[in-house]
């Protein structure tokens, strides 16, 4: 029968959380920006650029809307003024006065001509 030699083993440490890094030159073991860091940085910069662009676009649209509102108010006032002027110009009294000034008179019995299509 053979006898086995007994060796003593040291118990290993077990970590139940984040594993601590081994000491050493970390610049050689890991690049300055990993792929994840570069992707995260690119995403943040892209979102910042999009946010600024959207803010500028919203301001441009809102200024255009306010300009159009002012123009609408101006055009509505002009329309009411023109409607009043048209009503005044086509009134019976005004047309009769203009007819007398131009020497027009009501048609006689045989002077009325009716045109048909």
C-alpha positions, 0 to 999 in steps of 0.5 A: 500500500502506498501512502499519500503525502498530505499537502496543506492548502490555503483557503481562497478568498471569495468575493460576493460583490465587485471583484477588486482589480489587481494592482499594476499599471492600469494604463497598459491594461485598459485603454483610456476610453473603452468602447462603452465609454465612447458610445455613451459619450457619443450618445450624450453629445448627439442628444445635446445637439438634437436638443439644441436644434429642436429648441432653435426650431421651436423658437423659429416656429413660434416667432413665425406663428406670432407674426402670422397672428399679427398679420391675421389681425391686420387683414381682418381689420382691413377686411372690415374696413373694405366691407364698410366701404363696399356697403357705402359705395353700393348703397341706393342713395350713393348710386342715385347721387352719382347717376344725377352727377353723371347726367343719367336718368331712369329709362323710359318706356321703350329704352329698357333692353333685356338680354338673355343668354 
